[in-house]
Amino acid sequence: MAGGVREVLTLQLGHFAGFVGAHWWNQQDAGLGRATDGEEPPGELCPDVLYRTGRTLHGQETYTPRLILMDLKGSLSSLKEEGALYRDKQLDAAIAWQGKLTTHKEEVYPKNTYLQDLPSAEGVLSSDGVWRVKSIPNGKGPLPHTTATTSKPPIPTEGSIRVWSDFLRVHLHPRSICMIQKYNHDGEAGRLEAFGQGESVLKEPRYLEELEDRLHFYVEECDFLQGFQILCDLHDGFSGVGAKAAELLQDEYSGRGIITWGLLPGPYNLEEPQKNIYRLLNTAFGLVHLTAYSSLVCPLSLSGSLGLRPEPPVKFPYLHYDATLPYHCSAILATALDTVTVPYRLRSSPVSMVHLADMLSFSGKKVVTAGATIPFPLVPGQSLPDTLVQLGGATPWTPLSACGDPSGTRCFAQSVVLRGIDRACHTSQLSPGTPLPSPLHACTTGEEVLAHYLQQQQPRVMSSSHLLLTPWMVVPPYPCLFSSSFSQHPVVLNGSLKGSAVESIPVFGALCSSSSLHRTLGALAKELTKLDLRRWASFLDAGVEQDDIEELLQELRSLAQCYEDGDGLTD
């Protein structure tokens, strides 16, 4: 591990979290490919923050995510729980017992067609039986394996994606995957559907000890652990798993940052009242409990609302997506997540997780909202000041926290990242003597342009901003989401106009402590007070008591009060 790297351990809890995580790790892997091609200097983002080095049984050095993920029985498809990277066929064949053997085989899921080339993409099994894997950034590890013909894998069709492991192209360490065998991913019976059920999972010695063992394995090999990021489903029983996991982390690793991303899939069906009531209760319990044990909590969803009344999913001017497909929704959320987490993953002058959380969560405001412009609309021939001026005074990003329209709300503090803008476009290219259209055109660096723009937008708000050259890489299995409106409104993508396949995009992302949470959390509490919980006794039977509901309502109202307009440092 490179000296001074502030490591992060990721916990991925739930099936939709698996979808977002698969896109996230595929993106990190795409970045590693650029870092090892020998043509570019070390990137702006440090992969060692998220990845760890290790060795296979053959002594081959590997580079795998520092990750613990939990999901339910039946959710892995063809992916093996122990992974494939550390396999040893020679040892598998060496059976000492010479007597009669009885073999019991489980049903084998066929590997998704899209993943058939994964071994050749990640490494090669040579004639001596040794698994050769691709090289590690910063000159560590063997030289990359190359072949005479290298082609990009095809983008999987929506119909071929059943579970997140159908499009995960990253090899995991054997200690990454932890399956909850007592609940089923498929079917109507044996589901992990209530907060109390999720809490009880990590009260069982079997699962608690397994999680603790994996935590100790990863944490003890870190030199400068800065904290944990939790990707957690909020809508089902994994909200309870996440709450207990965050409580464990706070107890065992006091002083480390714990940033939780509460994930909610696309629109819901009004014809399933029990699922909708459970979703509301799980979300409320999850937000309150995760806030108590995390440094920062951010809901992430393309839905327009957290409540029972459905709101249309959010729209992006240049994206066309199907909100009913987790494969699509998770791709967009992963794009935003990879952007807003940039500050604590920087190679140079990173902002620690603790510092980022402290900046955004003052006065009890530990819940924040997220937003993103995907892609950032930089028109060919224009500079960054030109584009920002054209955005005007409106909020430039699409809201991604199911808190409704942010218009008219107040921002108390924000962390903003703009990535993928070529350095030549950072400042105005006007000829000397030309009248300046705006103060932004007088700035001499891109960082100054962005900071000045944020100051104009929110004059008295505490803002932190980062400007990166590194774009979001659009590589398979990222779905084809870019709309035909590109032809009417050309945008710079990968330095060229839309026409050929999009390879990378600029993204503008933000985390914001916003007064919109006063309305959203208050409305959540109001909807809960209207529920006749006697009709939903099964939720209480899952481990939640009536007193817990009353305490939840009180906590939600108190949390909502923190965001009442006028309460903040900017008074």
DRENLUM-405735 format. One record per residue (C-alpha): residue number from 1; x, y, z. Coordinates in steps of 0.1 Angstrom, whole numbers, plus 2048, in hexadecimal, padded with zeros to 3 digits. Example, Ala and Ser with C-alpha at 12.3 -4.5 7.8 and 13.67 -1.06 7.14 Angstrom:
! residues 2
{r 1 {87B 7D3 84E}}
{r 2 {889 7F5 847}}
This chain:
! residues 571
{r 1 {800 800 800}}
{r 2 {80E 822 7F6}}
{r 3 {819 837 814}}
{r 4 {7FF 850 821}}
{r 5 {7E1 841 80F}}
{r 6 {7C1 846 823}}
{r 7 {7AF 825 81E}}
{r 8 {789 821 81C}}
{r 9 {776 800 822}}
{r 10 {756 7FD 80F}}
{r 11 {737 7EA 81D}}
{r 12 {71D 7E2 803}}
{r 13 {6FC 7D6 812}}
{r 14 {6DF 7CB 7FD}}
{r 15 {6D6 7C3 7DA}}
{r 16 {6D1 7E5 7CC}}
{r 17 {6F1 7EF 7DD}}
{r 18 {700 7D2 7CA}}
{r 19 {6F4 7E2 7A9}}
{r 20 {703 804 7B2}}
{r 21 {722 7F3 7BF}}
{r 22 {727 7DF 79F}}
{r 23 {727 7FE 78A}}
{r 24 {73D 810 7A3}}
{r 25 {758 7F4 7A4}}
{r 26 {756 7F0 77E}}
{r 27 {75E 816 77C}}
{r 28 {77B 812 794}}
{r 29 {788 7F6 77E}}
{r 30 {786 80B 75F}}
{r 31 {79B 825 771}}
{r 32 {7B5 80A 77A}}
{r 33 {7B7 801 755}}
{r 34 {7C1 825 74D}}
{r 35 {7DA 826 76A}}
{r 36 {7EC 807 75E}}
{r 37 {7EE 80E 739}}
{r 38 {80F 820 73D}}
{r 39 {804 83E 728}}
{r 40 {7F7 855 744}}
{r 41 {806 861 764}}
{r 42 {7F6 857 785}}
{r 43 {7D2 863 785}}
{r 44 {7C2 87C 79C}}
{r 45 {7AF 861 7AF}}
{r 46 {7C3 848 7C4}}
{r 47 {7B6 824 7BF}}
{r 48 {7C8 818 7DF}}
{r 49 {7AD 82A 7F3}}
{r 50 {794 810 7E8}}
{r 51 {7AA 7F3 7DD}}
{r 52 {7C2 7DB 7EF}}
{r 53 {7DF 7C6 7E4}}
{r 54 {7E0 7A1 7EB}}
{r 55 {7EE 780 7DF}}
{r 56 {7DE 760 7D1}}
{r 57 {7E8 73D 7DC}}
{r 58 {801 73E 7BF}}
{r 59 {811 75E 7CD}}
{r 60 {803 773 7B1}}
{r 61 {7FD 797 7BC}}
{r 62 {7D9 7A3 7B9}}
{r 63 {7C6 7C4 7BD}}
{r 64 {7A2 7C1 7C9}}
{r 65 {788 7D7 7D9}}
{r 66 {78A 7DD 7FE}}
{r 67 {766 7D2 801}}
{r 68 {74D 7BF 816}}
{r 69 {72B 7B8 806}}
{r 70 {70C 7A7 814}}
{r 71 {6EF 79A 800}}
{r 72 {6D5 77E 801}}
{r 73 {6D5 75A 7F6}}
{r 74 {6D0 758 7D0}}
{r 75 {6DE 77A 7C8}}
{r 76 {700 770 7BA}}
{r 77 {6F5 75E 79A}}
{r 78 {716 74F 78B}}
{r 79 {72D 763 7A3}}
{r 80 {73D 74C 7BD}}
{r 81 {73C 758 7E1}}
{r 82 {761 753 7E5}}
{r 83 {768 764 7C3}}
{r 84 {77E 756 7A7}}
{r 85 {79F 768 7AC}}
{r 86 {7AE 753 7C7}}
{r 87 {7A3 731 7B9}}
{r 88 {7BC 715 7B7}}
{r 89 {7B1 6F8 7A1}}
{r 90 {7D0 6E4 7AA}}
{r 91 {7C8 6E5 7CF}}
{r 92 {7A3 6DE 7C8}}
{r 93 {7AE 6BE 7B7}}
{r 94 {7C4 6B2 7D3}}
{r 95 {7AC 69E 7E8}}
{r 96 {7BC 68A 804}}
{r 97 {79E 673 80B}}
{r 98 {7A0 653 7F6}}
{r 99 {77F 645 800}}
{r 100 {75D 648 7EF}}
{r 101 {752 66B 7E8}}
{r 102 {72E 679 7E5}}
{r 103 {72B 699 7D2}}
{r 104 {70E 6B2 7D8}}
{r 105 {70C 6CD 7BD}}
{r 106 {6F7 6ED 7BF}}
{r 107 {6E6 6FA 7A0}}
{r 108 {700 70D 78C}}
{r 109 {6F4 72E 77D}}
{r 110 {701 735 75A}}
{r 111 {719 752 758}}
{r 112 {70A 770 747}}
{r 113 {716 772 723}}
{r 114 {724 794 729}}
{r 115 {73C 786 743}}
{r 116 {749 769 72E}}
{r 117 {769 77C 726}}
{r 118 {770 787 74A}}
{r 119 {78E 770 74F}}
{r 120 {79F 77D 730}}
{r 121 {797 7A0 739}}
{r 122 {7A5 79D 75C}}
{r 123 {7C1 784 758}}
{r 124 {7C9 762 749}}
{r 125 {7CD 73F 756}}
{r 126 {7EF 734 748}}
{r 127 {7FB 711 73F}}
{r 128 {80B 70C 761}}
{r 129 {7E9 712 772}}
{r 130 {7F2 735 780}}
{r 131 {7D8 750 77E}}
{r 132 {7E9 76F 76F}}
{r 133 {7D7 790 777}}
{r 134 {7DB 7B2 76A}}
{r 135 {7F4 7CA 779}}
{r 136 {7F0 7E0 796}}
{r 137 {7F2 806 795}}
{r 138 {812 819 79E}}
{r 139 {828 7FE 78F}}
{r 140 {81F 7E2 7A8}}
{r 141 {818 7BF 79B}}
{r 142 {81F 7AE 77A}}
{r 143 {81D 7BD 758}}
{r 144 {7FA 7BE 749}}
{r 145 {7F0 7A0 735}}
{r 146 {7EA 7AA 711}}
{r 147 {7DD 797 6F3}}
{r 148 {7DF 79E 6CE}}
{r 149 {7BA 7A6 6CD}}
{r 150 {7AA 7BA 6E8}}
{r 151 {786 7C5 6E4}}
{r 152 {76D 7D6 6FB}}
{r 153 {753 7BF 70A}}
{r 154 {730 7C6 6FE}}
{r 155 {716 7D9 712}}
{r 156 {6FF 7C0 722}}
{r 157 {6DA 7C2 719}}
{r 158 {6C1 7CC 734}}
{r 159 {6B0 7AB 731}}
{r 160 {6D1 798 739}}
{r 161 {6D5 7AA 75A}}
{r 162 {6C3 797 776}}
{r 163 {6DA 79F 794}}
{r 164 {6F7 7B6 799}}
{r 165 {711 79A 796}}
{r 166 {706 796 772}}
{r 167 {71A 7B5 768}}
{r 168 {735 7B7 783}}
{r 169 {757 7B5 771}}
{r 170 {76D 7B8 78F}}
{r 171 {77D 79B 7A2}}
{r 172 {776 79B 7C7}}
{r 173 {78A 78F 7E5}}
{r 174 {77D 76F 7F5}}
{r 175 {775 783 815}}
{r 176 {75F 79C 802}}
{r 177 {73E 789 7FE}}
{r 178 {729 781 81C}}
{r 179 {708 770 814}}
{r 180 {6EA 771 82B}}
{r 181 {6DD 74E 826}}
{r 182 {6BE 750 83C}}
{r 183 {6AC 768 824}}
{r 184 {6A5 764 7FE}}
{r 185 {6AB 77C 7E2}}
{r 186 {690 76D 7CC}}
{r 187 {66C 763 7D3}}
{r 188 {651 770 7EB}}
{r 189 {65B 75C 80A}}
{r 190 {67A 760 820}}
{r 191 {681 784 816}}
{r 192 {695 79D 82A}}
{r 193 {679 7B8 828}}
{r 194 {679 7CA 84A}}
{r 195 {691 7DF 85E}}
{r 196 {68E 7CA 87D}}
{r 197 {698 7AB 869}}
{r 198 {6B7 7BC 85C}}
{r 199 {6C1 7C6 87F}}
{r 200 {6BC 7A3 88C}}
{r 201 {6D4 795 871}}
{r 202 {6F2 7A6 881}}
{r 203 {6E6 79C 8A4}}
{r 204 {6EB 778 89A}}
{r 205 {70F 76C 8A4}}
{r 206 {714 75B 883}}
{r 207 {710 77A 86D}}
{r 208 {71E 793 887}}
{r 209 {73E 77F 88B}}
{r 210 {742 77A 866}}
{r 211 {73F 7A0 861}}
{r 212 {757 7A8 87D}}
{r 213 {770 78E 870}}
{r 214 {76F 79E 84D}}
{r 215 {772 7C1 85C}}
{r 216 {791 7B8 870}}
{r 217 {7A1 7A7 852}}
{r 218 {79E 7C7 83C}}
{r 219 {7A4 7E1 858}}
{r 220 {7C2 7D1 867}}
{r 221 {7D5 7D2 846}}
{r 222 {7CE 7F8 842}}
{r 223 {7E9 811 84C}}
{r 224 {7D4 830 84C}}
{r 225 {7AF 826 84C}}
{r 226 {79A 846 848}}
{r 227 {779 835 84A}}
{r 228 {75C 821 83B}}
{r 229 {743 828 820}}
{r 230 {723 814 822}}
{r 231 {70D 80E 803}}
{r 232 {6EC 803 813}}
{r 233 {6C9 7FB 806}}
{r 234 {6B0 811 819}}
{r 235 {690 802 80C}}
{r 236 {691 7DF 81A}}
{r 237 {69F 7CC 838}}
{r 238 {6C3 7D6 82F}}
{r 239 {6BC 7F8 83E}}
{r 240 {6BD 7E5 860}}
{r 241 {6DD 7D2 855}}
{r 242 {6ED 7F4 84D}}
{r 243 {6E2 803 86E}}
{r 244 {6F2 7E7 882}}
{r 245 {711 7E7 86C}}
{r 246 {715 80D 871}}
{r 247 {710 808 897}}
{r 248 {72B 7EE 897}}
{r 249 {743 804 884}}
{r 250 {73E 821 89B}}
{r 251 {744 80C 8BA}}
{r 252 {762 7FA 8AC}}
{r 253 {773 815 898}}
{r 254 {76B 835 8AA}}
{r 255 {77A 854 899}}
{r 256 {778 846 876}}
{r 257 {762 854 85C}}
{r 258 {741 842 854}}
{r 259 {730 84F 835}}
{r 260 {70F 83C 82C}}
{r 261 {6FE 83D 80A}}
{r 262 {6DA 833 80F}}
{r 263 {6CE 824 7EE}}
{r 264 {6AB 822 7E1}}
{r 265 {6A2 812 7BF}}
{r 266 {68A 821 7A5}}
{r 267 {664 826 7A6}}
{r 268 {64E 810 7BB}}
{r 269 {62D 800 7B4}}
{r 270 {60E 80E 7C5}}
{r 271 {5FC 7ED 7C1}}
{r 272 {614 7DE 7DB}}
{r 273 {609 7F0 7FB}}
{r 274 {61D 7DA 814}}
{r 275 {63D 7DF 801}}
{r 276 {638 805 7FF}}
{r 277 {630 807 825}}
{r 278 {64E 7F2 82C}}
{r 279 {663 808 815}}
{r 280 {658 827 828}}
{r 281 {65F 818 84A}}
{r 282 {680 809 840}}
{r 283 {68C 82A 831}}
{r 284 {682 83E 850}}
{r 285 {692 825 869}}
{r 286 {6B1 822 853}}
{r 287 {6B6 848 850}}
{r 288 {6B2 84E 875}}
{r 289 {6C8 831 881}}
{r 290 {6E3 836 866}}
{r 291 {6E4 85B 86F}}
{r 292 {6EA 852 894}}
{r 293 {709 83C 88B}}
{r 294 {717 84C 86C}}
{r 295 {72C 86B 866}}
{r 296 {716 874 848}}
{r 297 {6F8 864 837}}
{r 298 {6EC 86B 813}}
{r 299 {6CD 85B 804}}
{r 300 {6D2 853 7DF}}
{r 301 {6B5 84D 7C8}}
{r 302 {6A6 857 7A6}}
{r 303 {683 858 7B5}}
{r 304 {673 87A 7BA}}
{r 305 {668 873 7DE}}
{r 306 {66F 85D 7FD}}
{r 307 {64A 85D 806}}
{r 308 {62C 847 7FD}}
{r 309 {620 85E 7E2}}
{r 310 {633 855 7C2}}
{r 311 {645 871 7B0}}
{r 312 {654 86E 78D}}
{r 313 {678 864 78C}}
{r 314 {691 880 786}}
{r 315 {69B 889 762}}
{r 316 {6BC 891 753}}
{r 317 {6BD 8A6 733}}
{r 318 {6D6 88F 722}}
{r 319 {6CD 86D 730}}
{r 320 {6B2 855 727}}
{r 321 {6AE 83A 741}}
{r 322 {693 821 74C}}
{r 323 {68C 828 771}}
{r 324 {67E 805 776}}
{r 325 {6A0 7F5 76E}}
{r 326 {6B8 7F3 78B}}
{r 327 {6D4 7EF 771}}
{r 328 {6CC 812 764}}
{r 329 {6C5 824 785}}
{r 330 {6E4 816 796}}
{r 331 {6FA 821 779}}
{r 332 {6EF 845 77D}}
{r 333 {6F3 844 7A3}}
{r 334 {715 834 7A0}}
{r 335 {720 850 789}}
{r 336 {715 86A 7A3}}
{r 337 {724 856 7C0}}
{r 338 {746 852 7AF}}
{r 339 {746 878 7AA}}
{r 340 {73B 885 7CC}}
{r 341 {754 86D 7DE}}
{r 342 {771 87C 7CB}}
{r 343 {77D 892 7E9}}
{r 344 {788 875 7FF}}
{r 345 {797 861 7E2}}
{r 346 {7AE 87B 7D4}}
{r 347 {7D3 872 7CF}}
{r 348 {7DE 896 7D8}}
{r 349 {7D0 8AA 7F5}}
{r 350 {7B2 894 7FD}}
{r 351 {796 89F 814}}
{r 352 {791 884 82F}}
{r 353 {76F 874 834}}
{r 354 {76E 882 857}}
{r 355 {776 8A5 84A}}
{r 356 {75C 8A3 82E}}
{r 357 {741 897 846}}
{r 358 {74A 8B2 860}}
{r 359 {747 8CD 845}}
{r 360 {725 8C2 83A}}
{r 361 {715 8B6 85A}}
{r 362 {718 8D2 873}}
{r 363 {6FC 8D9 88B}}
{r 364 {6EF 8B6 889}}
{r 365 {6EA 8B6 864}}
{r 366 {6F8 893 85D}}
{r 367 {6E1 88C 840}}
{r 368 {6EA 89C 81E}}
{r 369 {6DC 89C 7FB}}
{r 370 {6ED 894 7DB}}
{r 371 {6EA 8A2 7B8}}
{r 372 {6FB 89E 797}}
{r 373 {6FC 8AB 773}}
{r 374 {702 88D 75D}}
{r 375 {712 895 746}}
{r 376 {71E 8B9 74C}}
{r 377 {712 8CD 72D}}
{r 378 {733 8DB 720}}
{r 379 {72C 8E6 6FC}}
{r 380 {749 8E3 6E3}}
{r 381 {75B 904 6DF}}
{r 382 {750 911 701}}
{r 383 {763 915 721}}
{r 384 {759 90B 744}}
{r 385 {750 930 74D}}
{r 386 {73A 931 72E}}
{r 387 {727 911 738}}
{r 388 {723 91B 75D}}
{r 389 {715 93D 752}}
{r 390 {6FC 92C 73B}}
{r 391 {6F0 917 758}}
{r 392 {6E4 937 768}}
{r 393 {6D8 939 78C}}
{r 394 {6C5 918 78D}}
{r 395 {6D2 8FA 7A0}}
{r 396 {6E9 8EA 786}}
{r 397 {6E5 8C6 791}}
{r 398 {6C9 8AC 791}}
{r 399 {6BE 8A2 7B5}}
{r 400 {6C7 87E 7BE}}
{r 401 {6BA 87B 7E2}}
{r 402 {694 878 7DC}}
{r 403 {68F 89A 7ED}}
{r 404 {67B 8AA 7D1}}
{r 405 {682 8CA 7BE}}
{r 406 {69F 8DD 7CF}}
{r 407 {692 8FF 7C2}}
{r 408 {68D 918 7DE}}
{r 409 {6A0 903 7F7}}
{r 410 {6BF 90E 80A}}
{r 411 {6E1 8FE 80A}}
{r 412 {6F5 900 82A}}
{r 413 {715 8F0 81F}}
{r 414 {720 8DD 7FF}}
{r 415 {73B 8C8 7F0}}
{r 416 {73D 8CB 7CA}}
{r 417 {751 8B8 7B0}}
{r 418 {754 8BF 78B}}
{r 419 {767 8A5 778}}
{r 420 {771 89D 754}}
{r 421 {777 8C1 747}}
{r 422 {795 8C5 731}}
{r 423 {7AE 8DE 73F}}
{r 424 {7AD 8F3 71F}}
{r 425 {788 8FA 727}}
{r 426 {78D 904 74C}}
{r 427 {790 92A 746}}
{r 428 {783 943 72C}}
{r 429 {793 942 70A}}
{r 430 {788 965 700}}
{r 431 {7A1 97A 6EE}}
{r 432 {7B2 996 702}}
{r 433 {79E 9B6 702}}
{r 434 {77D 9A4 6FE}}
{r 435 {763 9AF 717}}
{r 436 {75E 994 732}}
{r 437 {73A 985 732}}
{r 438 {73C 97E 758}}
{r 439 {754 97E 775}}
{r 440 {75A 959 76F}}
{r 441 {76C 962 74F}}
{r 442 {786 976 763}}
{r 443 {791 957 777}}
{r 444 {7B3 94A 76F}}
{r 445 {7AE 925 77A}}
{r 446 {792 90C 777}}
{r 447 {792 908 79D}}
{r 448 {78C 92D 7A0}}
{r 449 {770 92C 786}}
{r 450 {75E 911 799}}
{r 451 {763 920 7BB}}
{r 452 {757 942 7AF}}
{r 453 {738 932 79E}}
{r 454 {72E 921 7BF}}
{r 455 {733 942 7D2}}
{r 456 {71C 953 7B9}}
{r 457 {702 937 7BC}}
{r 458 {703 935 7E2}}
{r 459 {713 954 7EF}}
{r 460 {714 94B 814}}
{r 461 {718 925 812}}
{r 462 {736 911 81E}}
{r 463 {742 901 7FD}}
{r 464 {75E 8E9 7F5}}
{r 465 {765 8E2 7D0}}
{r 466 {77C 8CC 7BB}}
{r 467 {783 8CE 796}}
{r 468 {790 8AE 786}}
{r 469 {79C 8A5 763}}
{r 470 {792 881 769}}
{r 471 {770 879 759}}
{r 472 {757 85E 760}}
{r 473 {761 841 749}}
{r 474 {743 834 734}}
{r 475 {74E 810 72E}}
{r 476 {73A 7F0 72D}}
{r 477 {726 7E5 740}}
{r 478 {71A 809 744}}
{r 479 {6F8 80A 732}}
{r 480 {6F1 81F 714}}
{r 481 {6DF 83C 725}}
{r 482 {6E8 85A 70F}}
{r 483 {6CA 868 6FE}}
{r 484 {6C5 873 6DA}}
{r 485 {6C4 898 6E6}}
{r 486 {6E9 897 6E2}}
{r 487 {6E5 89D 6BD}}
{r 488 {6D1 8BD 6C4}}
{r 489 {6E6 8C8 6E1}}
{r 490 {70A 8BC 6DB}}
{r 491 {71F 8B8 6FB}}
{r 492 {744 8B1 6FE}}
{r 493 {748 88D 707}}
{r 494 {76B 87E 708}}
{r 495 {777 89D 6F4}}
{r 496 {760 896 6D6}}
{r 497 {73C 89A 6CC}}
{r 498 {722 880 6D0}}
{r 499 {723 86A 6B1}}
{r 500 {73A 84E 6BA}}
{r 501 {737 83A 6DA}}
{r 502 {739 84F 6FA}}
{r 503 {759 845 70D}}
{r 504 {759 85E 729}}
{r 505 {744 87B 736}}
{r 506 {748 89A 74D}}
{r 507 {733 899 76C}}
{r 508 {729 8B4 785}}
{r 509 {720 8A6 7A7}}
{r 510 {718 8B4 7CA}}
{r 511 {710 8AB 7ED}}
{r 512 {6FB 8C5 7FF}}
{r 513 {6EE 8CB 822}}
{r 514 {6CC 8D9 816}}
{r 515 {6AD 8E7 825}}
{r 516 {69A 8D0 80E}}
{r 517 {6A0 8B5 829}}
{r 518 {68A 8C9 841}}
{r 519 {66D 8C3 82A}}
{r 520 {676 89F 820}}
{r 521 {67D 892 843}}
{r 522 {65F 8A4 851}}
{r 523 {648 896 836}}
{r 524 {656 873 83E}}
{r 525 {64C 877 863}}
{r 526 {62A 884 859}}
{r 527 {623 866 843}}
{r 528 {62D 84E 85E}}
{r 529 {615 85E 878}}
{r 530 {5F9 857 860}}
{r 531 {600 831 85E}}
{r 532 {5EA 819 871}}
{r 533 {606 802 87C}}
{r 534 {5ED 7E8 888}}
{r 535 {5E8 7E0 863}}
{r 536 {60E 7DA 860}}
{r 537 {613 7C4 87E}}
{r 538 {62B 7AF 86A}}
{r 539 {644 7CB 86A}}
{r 540 {642 7CD 890}}
{r 541 {645 7A7 892}}
{r 542 {666 7AA 87F}}
{r 543 {677 7B9 89E}}
{r 544 {66A 7DD 8A0}}
{r 545 {654 7E8 8BD}}
{r 546 {63A 804 8C0}}
{r 547 {651 818 8D6}}
{r 548 {66B 816 8BB}}
{r 549 {652 827 8A3}}
{r 550 {64C 843 8BB}}
{r 551 {671 849 8C0}}
{r 552 {676 848 89B}}
{r 553 {65C 864 896}}
{r 554 {66D 879 8B0}}
{r 555 {68F 874 8A1}}
{r 556 {683 87C 87E}}
{r 557 {672 89C 889}}
{r 558 {692 8A7 89C}}
{r 559 {6A7 89F 87D}}
{r 560 {690 8B3 867}}
{r 561 {692 8D1 87E}}
{r 562 {6B8 8D2 878}}
{r 563 {6B1 8DC 854}}
{r 564 {697 8F7 85A}}
{r 565 {6A0 915 844}}
{r 566 {6B4 92E 857}}
{r 567 {6C6 915 86D}}
{r 568 {6EA 915 863}}
{r 569 {70C 925 862}}
{r 570 {701 93E 848}}
{r 571 {6E9 951 85E}}
